[in-house]
Amino acid sequence: MLPSALAQELESGTEATGRRPRRTARDWLVDFACFLLAVLLGVLSAEALEKETGLSAAFEAADQLIGALACAAVWLRRRWPVGLAVAMVPVSLLSLTASGAALVALFTLAVHRPFRYVAWIGGVTLAVLPLVSWLRPDPDLPYLGAVLISALLTAVVTGWGMLARAKRQLLLSLRDRARRAETEARLRAEQAQRLAREAIAREMHDVLAHRLTLLSVHAGALEFRPDASGEEVARAAGVIRESAHDALQDLREIIGVLRAGDADEGGRPQPTLAALDALVAESRQAGMKVTFVQRVTDPDAVPASVGRTAYRIAQEALTNARKHAPGTEVTVQVTGAPGEGLDVRVRNAPPEGEVPLVPGSGQGLIGLTERAALAGGTLAHGATADRGFEVRSRLPWG
């Protein structure tokens, strides 16, 4: 079935806005051809009038006048196809020269209106054909032959019009389908670009937030500990230098991936579950109190994508604990086995004193939830009974 807008355009010959479109050169050519056809058939019918017996001159002139008016009315066929076809039924009873205009009107009806209109009006036309042949008999044909020829001509014209309508419906449907396909392709491209931007933003956040938090912590320590010993200042400066170097290196890798157009090419190997030890050690070096518990059966068998997701979850949770609960003890627990899944839990004790307000908080947890969902797992987070905070994730394995 055609969409409503296309059906309205096809049946009414107007645009969906209700305004009648301007006729093209092709429309004018078709209308002129239909007019000439109606006139030609009318002229042929007028020659048959001379052979009729008992026909007065006045009636012959009236027949020709009605036929001329019917041919002129053909120019209205696009605007009122139903009305013109209905009017031609009684006109064809009165005038033989209007037969051409009646056929053109029936053809137009079949082209521009659904089958129910064609069935009713075409059926009435076929029903009155025997009456027309009886009232105005053809001198060259027997009664039955004239009726059959007229019925056959009417059926051919109607079928031709219905075929033209079906072809127009097909073209409109294909045109609409092409427009919808282009729209859907554009939407899919926009969605793919949006997903790619979200993935890049999530990766940049996960990679850089950890490094920049280390910079912030040690820079703050230098600012608020002016009495620190030279050894402590040197150690903090070393951590700041290494974190800044690593952050720049990670940023270069992300930019290189963007230029290459493939997230799986170039750069250092992506972190896996085995890199959690280095992540915990780095956090401890930054002054955090981290307890790491790993009860994973055969850690080398963990899929790379699952291990990378677990690493990012632990990294973001440690970063959040460092920002929102500085100085508290953090427990990182990873358990799992093939076929049972991989559980990652990161819990920090309640902070001492007032929790510092960090602008833009919460974006990392949203990214982690999306990352866990993309891996086929789940992630939940929230406050614990003792006012601490916990991040819990379950990822599929096997």
DRENNU-313452 format. One record per residue (C-alpha): residue in one letter; z negated, y, x negated. Coordinates in steps of 0.5 Angstrom, whole numbers, plus 500, padded with zeros to 3 digits. Layout:
BEGIN
AZYX;...
***
This chain:
BEGIN
M500500500;L502507497;P496512496;S495517502;A498523498;L504519496;A505516504;Q504523506;E510526502;L514520504;E513521511;S513528512;G518530507;T512536505;E508536499;A501534499;T499542500;G503542506;R508547504;R515544505;P518543498;R525547496;R531543497;T534541491;A542541489;R542533491;D538535497;W544540499;L549535497;V546529501;D545533507;F552536507;A555529506;C551527512;F554533516;L561531514;L560524516;A558526523;V564530524;L568525521;L566520526;G566525532;V573527530;L575519531;S571519537;A575525540;E581521539;A579516543;L577521549;E585522550;K586514552;E580514557;T583514564;G580518569;L577523565;S578531567;A579536562;A572539563;F569533562;E573532555;A571539553;A564538555;D564532551;Q567535545;L562541545;I556536546;G558533540;A559539536;L552541537;A550534535;C553535529;A550542527;A543539529;V544534523;W542540519;L535539522;R534532520;R529533515;R525537519;W524533525;P527526524;V523523530;G525529535;L532529533;A533521533;V530521540;A534527543;M540523540;V539517545;P541521552;V546525548;S550519546;L550517553;L554523555;S558524549;L562520545;T563525540;A556525538;S556518536;G556520529;A550525529;A546519533;L548514527;V546519522;A539521526;L537514526;F539513519;T534519517;L529516522;A529509518;V529513511;H523518513;R518514518;P515508518;F518502521;R514503528;Y518509529;V524505527;A523499532;W521503538;I527508538;G532503535;G530498540;V532503546;T538505542;L540498542;A538497549;V542503552;L549501548;P551496554;L550502559;V554506554;S560501553;W560500561;L560508563;R565509557;P569503556;D573502550;P581501552;D582498546;L576493546;P573488551;Y566490554;L563484550;G566486543;A565493544;V557492545;L557487539;I561492534;S556498536;A550494536;L552491529;L554498526;T547501529;A543495525;V547496519;V545503519;T538502520;G538497515;W541501510;G536507512;M530502511;L533499504;A533507502;R526508504;A523501501;K527504494;R524511495;Q517507496;L518503490;L520509486;L514513488;S509507487;L511506480;R511514478;D504514481;R502508477;A505511471;R501517472;R494513473;A496509467;E497516463;T490518466;E486512464;A489512457;R487519456;L480517459;R479511455;A481515448;E476520450;Q471515451;A473511445;Q472518441;R465520444;L463513442;A465514435;R462520435;E455517438;A455512433;I457517427;A451521429;R446515430;E448513423;M447520420;H440520423;D438513421;V440514414;L438522413;A432522417;H428518412;R430521406;L429528409;T422526411;L420524404;L423531402;S418534407;V412530406;H412531398;A414539398;G409540403;A404536399;L406541393;E405547397;F398545400;R395542393;P396548388;D390545385;A394538384;S394535377;G401536372;E402528373;E401528381;V406534381;A411531376;R410524381;A412528387;A417532384;G420525382;V420523389;I423529391;R429529386;E430521388;S430523395;A435528395;H439524390;D439519395;A440523401;L446526398;Q449519396;D448517403;L452523406;R458522401;E458515404;I458517411;I463523410;G468518406;V467513412;L470519416;R476520412;A477513411;G477512419;D473505418;A466504418;D466497415;E470500409;G467503402;G460505400;R455501398;P453495402;Q449496408;P442494409;T440488411;L433484413;A432483405;A432490404;L425491408;D421490402;A424496398;L424500404;V416499405;A415500397;E419506398;S414508404;R408506400;Q411510394;A411516398;G404516400;M404512406;K399506408;V404500410;T402493411;F408489411;V408482415;Q414477415;R414471418;V421469419;T424462418;D430462413;P431470412;D438469409;A440466415;V439472419;P446475421;A448481417;S448485424;V442483426;G438484420;R441491419;T439493426;A432491424;Y432495418;R434501422;I429500427;A423499422;Q426505418;E426510424;A419507426;L416509419;T420516419;N416517426;A410515423;R410519417;K412525421;H407524427;A401521425;P401522417;G395519413;T395513418;E396506417;V402503419;T403495420;V411493420;Q411486423;V418481423;T418474426;G423470428;A427463428;P434461429;G435460437;E428464438;G430471436;L428476431;D422480433;V420487430;R414491431;V412497428;R405500430;N401506427;A394507428;P392514432;P393520428;E387524425;G386530429;E392534433;V398531433;P403535429;L409538433;V416536431;P422540434;G427535436;S423529437;G425523441;Q432523439;G431517434;L428513439;I434514444;G439512438;L435506436;T435503444;E442504444;R443500437;A439495440;A443494446;L449494442;A446488438;G445485445;G437486444;T432490447;L427496445;A421499448;H416504445;G410507447;A402509446;T397503445;A390503448;D387506442;R392512442;G396509437;F404508437;E408502437;V415500437;R417493439;S424490439;R427483440;L434482437;P438475439;W439470433;G443464434;
***
